[in-house]
Amino acid sequence: MNRERDAVYIEHILECIDRIKHYTRNGKDTFMNESLVQDAVLRRLQIMAESTQRLSDDLKADVPDVDWRALSGFRNLLVHDYLGGIDLERVWDAIANYLPSLERAIKGMSVGLD
């Protein structure tokens, strides 16, 4: 495990989560109807998911509650399936239902690296 490298990615992931929360602060209707908000959120989700893949396997193993494989799949969907159309309802569901628990898990990881 490279603690310094993991700490950098954790900080980056938390920054992405903060921006996503900021971009979506006006709720689902704004997200669903504003392409600029969608673009910003989708990009940040992509970057965030990519950063989770770069965390050390040892660190991720300490947090089995996070489905790291699903995060990787989500990232691949965002990056590679944009022409097939991204299901914004599913994206919103992920933001509303999974992002808060991911944020808690990542913050918990950062405590162990201090």
N, C-alpha and C positions, 0 to 999 in steps of 0.2 A: 504494500500500500504506500502510495506517495501522498503523504498528508498535505504538503503544500499544494500540490496539483489538485487534489480533491477539494481543498479549501477554496481555490480559485473557481472551480466549477460550481461548487455550492453557492458561492456568492453570486455567480452569473445566473444560476437557476433562480435564485430568490429575486434577483433584479428583474428577470423575465416575468416572474409571477406578479411582482408589484406592478409592472407595466400593464400586464393583462388585466389585472384588477382595476387599474386606472382607466384603461380603454373601455372597459365594460361597466363602468360605474353607473351609467345611465340606463342599464337594464337590457333585457332581451330585445325589446322592440327596436331600440337604437342599433344594437348589433345586427339584427336581421335586415335592417333597412338602409344601413350606411356602409357602402362598399369600402370607404376609407377605414372605418373601424374594423371591418372584417379583415381587410388586408393587413392591418397592423397586428391584430390578434393572431391571425394565422401565421404570420412571420415570427412572432414571439413564441408561439407554441412550437413551431419548428425548431427554433434556436434552443429553446428550453429542453425539448426532447433530445436533441442532438447532444446537449451538454450532459444529460443524464446518462447517455451511453458512454461518456468519457470518464465517468466516475470509476474508481477502482472496483474490481469484483469483490474484494474483501469488504469494502465499505458497504456495497449494496447487499452483500450477504448478511450484514448486521441488521438490515431493515427488510425482513421478508414480507411485511404487510404491503409493500409497494410492488405492483406488478410491472417489473422492469421490462419484461418482454412485451407487454401490451404498450408501454410507452414507446418502445422502439418501433412497433408496428404502426402506432399512431403517427409517429414522425415520418415513416415511409409513406403512409397514406397521404400526408400533407405535402410531401415533396414530390411524389411520383404520380399521384392520382388527380392532380389538379385539372387535367383536361377532361377527366371523366365526371367532374363535378364533385365538389366536396359538400357533404351533407351538413349544412349549417346547424340544423337541429341537433345532430350528434355532437358537433363541436360545442354548442352551447351547453348541452348536457354534461360534457366533460368539464367545462369551465365551472358550471354550477355545482356539480356533484363530486368531482374528483380532484379538482385543483386545490380546494381547502385542505384535504387530507394529505395531498402531496406536499403542500407547503409545510404542514406540521412535521411531516417525516423529514423533510430536508432541513428544517430548522433544528430538529433533534440530532441530525447527523452533524451539523456544524458545532453543536455543543461538544461532541466527542473529539473534535479536532482542535479545540482551543488550547 
